[in-house]
Structure formats: C-alpha cells, structure tokens
Amino acid sequence: MLNKLFAKPVEIQIGEQHLKFSSIADFEFCMSGRTAVPSKKIIDMVKFSTDQLKKEAKTIKEIEKRFVGILSKSIEDTNSIDRAIRELDPVIFSQDHNWRHIVSGLNAGDEQLNPFRRIALVKYMQYLSARQEIIKYLYSEKRRTSKEPADSGDGSAFKDTVILENTVFEPVAKSDTGPNEKFERLPKGEAVTIIMKPGEEADVLLSRHECKIISKDNKIFFVDNEERSYELQDGRSVVGRDSVSTVMMEPNLRDISRMHIVIQKFDESTIQVTDLSSHGTYIQAKYLESHTGG
C-alpha cells in the first residue's frame, strides 16, 4: 500500500508550505523525520520538576489512549479515521515539527487522504513515545539524585512506577539461536506482515513476557506467557489485559497494555501484527527484515 503511486501528486498545505507527494511512501518518509524530539524540547524538559514530568507523562498517556482507539477501529474500517481525527482538538498535537499544521492540512482534504491520516497518526504516536522515553529517563535521574520520599502512603509510588517505569527493556538474542534470532521492537502503530511457514514458531515478547505465534495444521495460534493456546480466527484479534480482548492476558501484568497488539489474520499463513502498547512488543528480527510499513 505504501508504494501506491497517484495519477497526480497529492497536495497538502502544511502551514505556509504547499507540499506535493507522488506516493504514500513519499509521505511516510517525510513524516518519519518528525518522530525525534527536538533539542529545544529536551532542554525544556530537563528543567522540569518530578511533578511536572509526571503531569507530562500522564497527559501523553491520555492522548495515546485516544489514538490507540482510533487506530484500532481504522484496522476494521479504514474510512473511520477521517471523522475521528477531525473530532480531535488540534491543540492536543504538539507544534514541534509542525505537527499541528500537518493535522490541520490533512483535515482540509477529502477521504482520499485517509491513508495519509493513518500514517500521520502512527508517526505522531512514535514521536510521543520518544518523548516518553526521555521523560522516563529524566524522572528516574531526578528521583535518584533527590531526597524525595519513596512513597507518600497514597499509592502514588505504584502509579508512578506504572506510568514512568525507569527500565527500558531491550531483549537480546537467545543463547541457543543464531545471530539472526535477536529481538527487535515492533514500530508502534505500524502493521507488520508475517508469513508463517507450516510448523513455524515465532517468538514474541509482550513487554518482557514470552509468548509465541505458531503455524500448525493449517491454523495459526497465539500462545500466551502461561502456555495457553488460542486459535486465531480470520479477521481481527486483540491481545491485552482488557476483558474484551480476544486473548486476555493476566490483569496483574501491569506492563502489558489493555490493548497491547492487534493481530489481523488473512489466511492460514499470513497475519499482520500492530503494536499499540506502552511498553513495547518485540519479535525476532528476521520478521522485520522485509517490513515496509502498514
């Protein structure tokens, strides 16, 4: 889909710039350069107190929840993203990298821009994730060097741990596998296509919890961290802590999101996995080698 060429360039007004894109891939490339946090923003955040960092983290968390809902629905109904983004208050988008102007420019177009809207939302979520990682680091460092009490007795310390977990989990290759078996983090919000060979098992980590996707007897199964097996039906399946999830993970696994991943099954060998989580989803690197986006 990302390589689709248009009969004539798609024009989008971004602030005072009038940009033309000959393909969706061109637009995605342009948006990919806007996912990093500008140095000025980082300098500003360094000056924040721990309370300000907590407030910033909670604000991002609430925005992400809304975006996750929009992206999840758009997997089933691609046209739903048009109205959903128009209903968002533009001020929730940062002015960094002209994100607010980008969204306004997309809202000025018709339904032809729906694929562009989805890519913009995905890339903006990746920008928010980059901000979150910086906030987590700064919060951890400030708490470490300050004399703030560990717990006020009102449960806030537990909440801070959930929102501002200071350990970034980066899994490494398994000792009994080759160098190509190392894990890599799924790009947030992007649909990654996985083609399963008969009898193949793909290791998947939801945050740090070991799961699998297995192709067996012309069926595809998701196996959770407790080795419970769930057959994936054609269409959309949700894996997470939410009670309405197709595969419901244990509620006490706080680093697994309520809607952690969405798995779209097309046939007995082909699925798409979309990560919508806060703490990440990791898969063997070989499954990302040919990834070109959703």
N, C-alpha and C positions, 0 to 999 in steps of 0.2 A: 504493500500500500504506500509506503513512504517513497517509492520511486516513481509514483504516478506523475506523468507529465501532463500539463494542461494545454489545451489548444491555444490559449493566450495566457500571458502571465497574470497571476492573481495579484491585485494591488491592495495594499494595506497602508493606511495613514497612521503613522506612529509619531505622535507629537507633531513636529514641523517637518518630519521626513516622510516622503512618499516612496514606499518600498515595493518592489516587484519580485515575485517568486515564481519561477517556472515549474517548480515541483514542490511537493510536500517535504521531500528530503532537504531541499534548499532552506525551507523554513525551519526545519528541525535543527539543522546545522547552525543557523543564526541564533536560535533560542538556547542551544547548548552552551554558547559562550556567555550566557547570562545566569548561570547557576552558581557561580562562585560569589562569595561575599566580598564586596568592595573594601579596600583597605580602610577607607574613612569610616565605614560602618563598624569594622573591627576595633578601630581606635576608640570610637564612641562607646562600644560595649565594654572595653577594658575599664572604663571609668565607672561602670555600673556597680552598685552595691549588690550584695547577695539577694536582697529583697527585690531589687529591680530586675535582676536576672531571672528570679523565679516568676515574676509577673510576665516578663517577656516570653519565657518558656510556656507558660500556661496559655497566653494569647495565641502563640503559634499552634499549640496543641488543639485549641478550639477551632482554629481556621482549618487545620489539617482534617479534622473530623468531618467538616462540611465538604471538603474537597474529595475525601475518600468516598463519601456517599454519592457525589456527582459522578466520579469516575466509575464506581461500581455499577451504577444504573446505566451509564453510557455503554458498558460492555454488552448489555442486552438490547438497548435502544440507542443507537448512535445519534439520533436526532434530539435526544433529550438534553444534550449538553448545551444546545443553543439557548433554550429558555432558562436553564439552571444558572448559566454564567451571567445572563442578563439580569437575573434577580439578585445577584450578589452586589453588595455595596462596593463600588470601585475603591473606596478608601481602605479596604482591608488588604489591598495589594500595595506592596512597597513601591516607592518611587525609584529605588535602586534599579539601574539598568533600564529605566523607562518602562518597568513592568505595568504600571498603572495606565500608561499611554497605549501599551500593546493591547491590553484587555479592552480598552475603550475603542481602539481601532478595529479589533475583531468584532465587537458588538455592533459596529456600524455596517457590517456586511450581512449577507443572507446565509441560508443554510449551506451553501457551497463551502463556507468556511468552517463547518463543524469539525473536520479532521484537524484543521489548524488550531481550533479552540482546545481540542483534547490535548494536542502536543504542548500548547502553551501552558495548560493547567499542570501537565506532568512535569514540565521543566520548572515551573514555578514551585511545585512541591519539592523538587530536588534542591532548589535554591533555599527553601525553608529548612530542609534537612541539613544543609551546610551551615546555616545559622544556628540550628540546634546543637550541632557538634561543637561549635565554638562556645556557645553558652554553657554546655555541659563542662567543658574544659575550664573555662573561667570560674564557674561556680565551684568546681572541685578545688581549684587552686586557692580561691579566696577563703573557702571554708578551712582548708588545710593550714593556711597561714594566719587565720584569725583565731580569736578565743571565743567564738560563738558557742553556746551550749548545744550539745548533740541532739537533745530532744526537749521540747517545751512542755511535754506531757499531754498535748492535744492531738497527737497523731501526725503532726505536720512533718516530722522527720521521715516517716514512712512515705507520705505523699511526695516529699522532695526526692526520695530515692527512686520512686516510680517515674517521675517527670524528668529528673535530672540525674539519671544513672551515670556515674562518672567513669565507668569502664566501657571502653569501646571494644566490642568483641570481634576479633579478627581470626577466624579459624585457619588452620594450616593444613597441609596435605596429610592424609593418613599415612602412618608409617609402613603399612603393608601394601601401598599402592604406588604407582609411578608418579613422575613429576606432573603429568597432565591431570592428575586426580585432585589437585588442590581446589579449595573452595573459593568462589568469588561471590560478592554480594550482587543480588539482582538489582538492576537500576529501578529505582522507585517509580511506580506508576506505569512502567512500560511493559507491554505484553511480550514475553519471551516464548518463542515457539520451541517445543521439544518434541522430537520424533523418536519414539521408543521402538527398539528392536524387540522381537519376541524373546521373552525370558530376561529382558534387561531390567536392572535395578538402578535407579538414580537416587543417590543420597541427597537429602535436603535438610537444611538446618533452619528451623523457625527460631530466630534469635540464636540460642545455643542448644536447642533441643533437637535431637537426632530423629529424623523421620525419613521415609522413603516414598518414591513413586515407582510402582512395579508394573511391568507389562507381562501378563500371564494368561494363557488360554484365550487369546483374542479379547482380553479385557484389560482395563487399567485400574490399578488400586492405589489408594493413598494409605500408607501405614504410619500411624502416629508414634509418638515417643514411648508409648506403652505397648507397642507392637500390635495394636488393634488395627484391623484391616477394613477399609471401606471401598467398595466398588464405586468408581466414578461413572455416573451416567452421562449421556450426551448432553451438551449444554453447559451451564454454569454451576460450579460448586464453590462454596465458601468454606475456608478453613480458618478457624479462630475461636476465641473464647465466648463469643456471643451465643446465646441459647438458640438462636435461629440458624446457626451455622450448619452446613451440610455435614461437616466434620467438626464436632465440638471438642476443643481442647480443654484440659482441666482448668477450672476458674482460678485456681491458686497460682497458675503460671503467669505472673504479672508482666513478664517481659514479652508475652505473646499478646498481640493486639486482638481486640474483639473481632475485627475483620482483618486477618493477617495476610492471607493470599486469596486470590480468586483463580480458580482453575477452569479453563474453558476446554471441554473435550469435544473434538470434532469427529474422530473415528477411533478405531481400536489401536491406533499407533500415534496419533497426533494430538497434542494438547498445547495450550498457551497458559503460562503462569504469570500472574501480575501481582507484584508485591505492593501492598497498601499499608504496611506496618510501620511502627515507630522504631523498632529495634532491629529490623532487617531480616531478610531471608537470603540464605546462602546455598549455592548449588555448585556441583563440580564444574570446573572451568570449561571443560570441553563442550558443555551445553550452551555456553555463551560465545563460543568462537565465531559462529555464523550469525549472531544476533545483529539485526539491523533496525530494530525498533518495532513498535506495535502498530 
